[in-house]
Amino acid sequence: KPFLLNPWLCSITQYSFQLLAKMHVLLIRHGQSKNNILEAAHGCGKTFNSKRSIDPPLSDLGKQQAQLLGVHLGGQLHRSRHKVHLFCSSMTRAVQTLMPLARVLDLKPTVHPSLHEVKGFYDTNGQKVRGPDRAALKALCPEFNVDAIPEEGQGDETGAEAWQRATQVVGMLNDWAMTDRYKDQVIIIVSHNDTIALLARLLMVPSGQTAVSDTPEGLFPESYWPMNNTGISHFILGITPKPESYLAKTWLVYWNRSDHLSEDVRSGVNFINSGTFGAAEWARVGQGGSGLLPLFSECQVIRSGTNRHSLTVCVALAGFVAGVGAAFALSKSR
């Protein structure tokens, strides 16, 4: 009996997937928040820190991105929904991002205390603050399981604590991948760019050097892996390699996929922080604070042979209908 691949897994061969796959993890960045707008305008630094919010909600664009994620990813996973498990952080923007997808799949997500952004809920003036408490989360997302969140909400953390937290999450995921309960299951985590980048680093290079820093930027001294808002990264965990195959137990299938968005609604990859403004004209990841518009038509660059075939069929069908109509009119006139 042939094995039918989920559309999200189309880049893996049928044979190797059946033989090797244990558990799939989709790491998704939240939609655009009001802090993301500020960072695109000012870049990292003092100006941004003086204006940022402790727990910003989604912007209007972020809400649109979340809806598009729900429609497209939800549609692709709907027949596989019995395999899907949904998680998000306790930060408002992550909860809001997951809501449309949870509704489409009719699943109850879990708000997990270890998925918040690096540094947690913090105030740049040094005052102790906390994120939404359990009661506030229940009011925001009554259909989510929030039992694991402290009643008083979550606070801040050091860079060392962020690294330890990410290590624990990766350990938890790897443990799940080795159990029959999660075989071929799809774990969807809506989190934050720095946390996702830490998880990816620990998943892909577990033997790598530990980075210790009091700033999020300092945790990435060698490379940084930015993501679009609602960008999706797909990992396979717990692989048992064939003797003649790659020895890795973890595969990265793709990073920062954003097919559900068009170029005019992409955001989050901030060229303003790297100084590579011109890339916004061709890179298909949004303006990124550059103020530059793309120099291409997205509907042209993503057009496929299938689309052209469909267009040809539609034109031919329209011509046929028009011909039948003309013949009928001619017969009536006689």
C-alpha positions in Angstrom: 0.0 0.0 0.0 1.5 3.3 -1.0 2.4 5.8 1.7 0.9 9.3 1.2 3.2 12.1 2.1 1.9 15.1 3.9 2.6 18.2 1.7 4.9 19.6 4.4 7.1 16.6 4.0 7.3 16.4 0.2 11.1 16.9 0.1 11.7 13.5 1.8 11.6 10.3 -0.3 8.8 7.9 0.4 11.1 5.0 1.3 13.4 6.9 3.7 10.5 8.5 5.5 8.8 5.2 6.1 12.0 3.6 7.3 13.6 6.4 9.4 11.2 9.0 10.6 10.3 9.2 14.3 9.0 12.6 15.2 8.5 15.9 13.3 9.0 19.3 14.9 7.8 22.5 13.3 9.2 25.6 15.0 7.2 28.7 14.1 8.0 32.3 15.0 5.1 34.4 16.2 3.4 37.0 14.0 4.7 40.6 13.8 4.4 42.3 17.2 4.5 46.0 18.0 8.0 45.6 19.2 9.0 44.1 15.8 7.7 47.3 14.2 10.0 49.4 16.4 13.0 47.2 15.7 12.4 47.4 12.0 12.4 51.2 12.4 15.3 51.7 14.8 17.3 48.5 14.8 18.7 46.9 17.9 20.1 49.3 20.5 19.2 52.1 23.0 16.4 53.7 21.0 14.6 50.4 20.5 15.1 49.4 24.2 13.7 52.7 25.4 10.5 52.2 23.4 9.8 48.5 23.6 6.9 46.9 25.5 7.3 44.1 28.0 4.7 41.9 26.5 3.6 43.4 23.1 0.5 42.0 21.3 0.4 41.3 17.6 0.2 44.3 15.2 -2.6 44.4 12.6 -0.1 42.8 10.2 0.8 40.2 12.7 -2.9 39.2 13.1 -3.1 38.9 9.3 0.0 36.7 9.2 -1.5 34.5 12.0 -4.7 34.1 10.0 -2.8 33.2 6.9 -0.8 30.6 8.9 -4.0 29.1 10.2 -5.6 28.8 6.8 -2.7 27.4 4.9 -0.9 25.3 7.4 -4.2 24.2 8.9 -5.4 23.1 5.5 -2.3 21.1 4.9 -2.4 19.4 8.2 -6.1 18.9 8.6 -6.2 15.3 7.5 -3.2 14.6 9.7 -4.6 16.5 12.7 -4.8 13.3 14.8 -0.9 13.4 14.7 -0.6 17.1 15.6 0.3 18.5 19.1 0.3 22.3 19.6 2.4 24.3 22.0 3.3 28.0 22.5 4.9 30.3 25.0 3.0 32.4 27.5 3.8 35.6 25.7 0.8 37.3 24.3 2.1 37.4 20.7 2.8 33.7 20.6 -0.7 32.8 22.0 -2.4 35.1 19.5 -0.4 33.6 16.7 -1.5 30.0 17.5 -5.2 30.8 17.9 -6.2 30.6 14.2 -4.3 27.4 13.6 -5.8 25.8 16.7 -9.3 26.7 15.6 -8.8 25.3 12.1 -7.4 22.0 13.4 -9.9 22.0 16.3 -7.1 21.1 18.8 -6.4 22.3 22.3 -2.9 23.8 22.6 -0.7 23.8 25.7 1.0 27.0 26.9 4.4 25.7 27.9 6.6 27.7 30.5 9.9 26.9 28.7 9.1 28.4 25.3 9.2 32.2 26.0 11.8 34.5 24.4 15.3 34.8 25.7 15.4 37.0 28.8 11.7 36.4 29.4 9.6 39.3 30.6 11.9 42.1 31.4 12.0 45.9 31.8 15.0 47.7 30.3 15.0 50.1 33.3 15.8 47.2 35.6 12.4 46.9 37.4 11.1 43.5 38.2 8.1 42.7 36.0 6.0 39.6 35.2 4.1 38.4 32.2 0.4 37.5 32.1 -0.7 35.4 35.1 -2.7 32.3 34.7 -6.0 34.0 35.1 -5.1 36.5 32.4 -4.0 33.7 30.0 -7.3 31.8 30.7 -9.2 35.0 29.7 -7.1 35.5 26.6 -7.2 31.9 25.4 -9.9 29.9 27.3 -9.5 27.0 24.9 -5.8 26.6 25.7 -4.3 24.5 28.5 -2.4 27.0 30.8 -2.0 24.8 33.9 1.8 24.7 33.7 2.1 28.5 33.9 2.7 29.9 37.4 -0.3 31.6 38.9 1.6 34.9 39.2 3.0 34.7 35.6 6.6 34.3 34.5 9.5 36.7 35.0 12.9 37.4 33.5 16.0 35.2 33.2 19.7 35.5 32.6 21.5 34.4 29.4 22.8 31.3 31.2 19.3 30.4 32.3 18.1 30.9 28.7 20.7 28.4 27.5 19.9 25.9 30.2 16.1 26.3 29.3 16.7 25.7 25.6 18.9 22.6 26.5 16.1 21.2 28.6 13.5 21.7 25.8 15.8 20.0 23.3 16.3 17.1 25.7 12.5 16.8 26.2 11.9 16.7 22.4 14.7 14.1 21.9 13.2 12.0 24.6 9.7 12.2 23.0 11.2 11.2 19.7 12.5 8.0 21.1 9.0 6.8 22.3 6.4 5.0 20.4 3.8 7.5 21.6 5.3 10.2 19.3 6.3 8.1 16.3 5.4 10.1 13.2 3.7 12.7 15.3 4.0 16.4 14.5 5.0 18.8 17.3 4.2 22.4 16.5 5.8 25.0 18.7 5.0 28.7 18.3 7.9 30.6 20.0 10.4 33.5 19.4 13.3 34.0 17.1 16.1 33.9 19.6 14.7 30.9 21.4 14.0 29.1 18.2 17.6 29.9 17.0 18.9 28.4 20.3 16.8 25.3 19.9 17.9 24.9 16.3 21.6 25.3 17.3 21.3 22.7 20.0 19.3 20.3 17.8 21.7 20.5 14.8 25.1 20.9 16.6 24.6 19.3 20.1 28.4 19.1 20.5 28.9 22.8 19.9 30.4 25.3 22.3 28.2 26.7 25.0 27.6 30.4 24.6 27.2 32.5 27.8 26.0 36.1 27.7 23.7 38.5 29.6 22.4 39.8 26.3 20.4 37.9 23.6 22.8 39.1 20.9 25.8 37.7 22.9 24.3 34.1 22.7 25.1 34.1 19.0 28.8 35.0 18.6 29.4 33.0 15.4 26.1 33.0 13.4 22.5 34.1 13.7 19.5 32.4 12.1 16.7 35.0 11.6 13.1 34.1 10.7 10.2 35.8 9.2 7.2 36.4 11.4 5.2 33.1 11.2 8.1 31.6 9.4 8.3 27.8 9.8 11.3 25.5 10.3 10.9 21.7 10.0 13.1 19.2 11.9 12.9 15.4 12.1 14.2 13.9 15.4 15.0 10.4 16.6 16.1 9.0 13.2 17.6 5.6 13.2 20.0 5.7 10.2 20.5 2.9 7.8 24.1 1.6 7.8 24.8 3.2 4.4 22.9 6.4 5.1 23.8 9.7 6.9 24.6 9.0 10.5 22.7 12.1 11.9 19.7 11.5 14.1 18.3 14.9 13.4 17.5 16.4 10.0 16.7 20.0 9.1 14.2 19.7 6.3 13.8 23.5 5.8 14.4 26.8 7.6 12.1 29.8 7.7 9.6 28.7 5.1 6.9 31.3 4.5 4.9 30.0 1.5 1.7 31.1 3.3 2.7 34.8 3.0 3.1 37.0 0.0 6.0 39.4 -0.2 3.9 42.4 0.8 3.0 40.9 4.2 6.4 39.4 5.1 8.3 40.9 8.1 10.8 40.0 10.8 14.1 39.6 9.0 15.6 42.9 9.8 18.2 43.9 7.3 18.6 47.1 9.3 20.6 45.1 11.9 22.9 43.6 9.3 23.3 46.6 7.0 22.4 44.6 3.9 19.5 46.8 2.9 19.7 46.1 -0.9 18.8 42.4 -0.3 15.2 43.5 0.3 14.8 44.0 -3.5 15.2 40.3 -4.3 15.4 38.1 -1.2 11.7 37.4 -0.6 11.8 38.0 3.1 10.2 41.4 3.3 11.6 45.0 3.7 13.3 44.4 7.0 13.5 48.1 7.8 15.1 48.9 4.5 12.2 50.9 3.1 12.9 49.1 -0.3 10.2 47.4 -2.3 10.9 44.2 -4.2 12.1 44.5 -7.8 10.1 41.4 -8.9 6.5 40.3 -9.2 5.9 37.4 -6.8 3.2 35.9 -8.9 5.7 35.7 -11.8 8.6 34.2 -9.9 6.5 31.5 -8.2 4.5 30.5 -11.3 4.8 26.8 -11.9 4.2 24.6 -14.9 1.1 23.4 -13.1 -0.2 26.9 -12.9 0.5 27.5 -16.6 -1.3 24.2 -17.4 -4.3 25.3 -15.4 -4.3 28.6 -17.1 -4.2 26.9 -20.5 -7.1 24.6 -19.5 -9.1 27.6 -18.3 -8.5 29.5 -21.5 -9.4 26.5 -23.6 -12.6 25.9 -21.6 -13.6 29.5 -21.9 -13.1 29.3 -25.7 -15.2 26.1 -25.8 -18.0 27.7 -23.9 -17.8 30.8 -26.1 -17.9 28.7 -29.2 -21.0 26.7 -28.0 -22.7 30.0 -27.1 -22.0 31.4 -30.6 -23.2 28.3 -32.3 -26.4 28.3 -30.3 -27.0 32.0 -31.1 -26.4 31.3 -34.8 -28.9 28.4 -34.8 -31.5 30.6 -33.1 -31.0 33.4 -35.7 -31.8 30.9 -38.5 
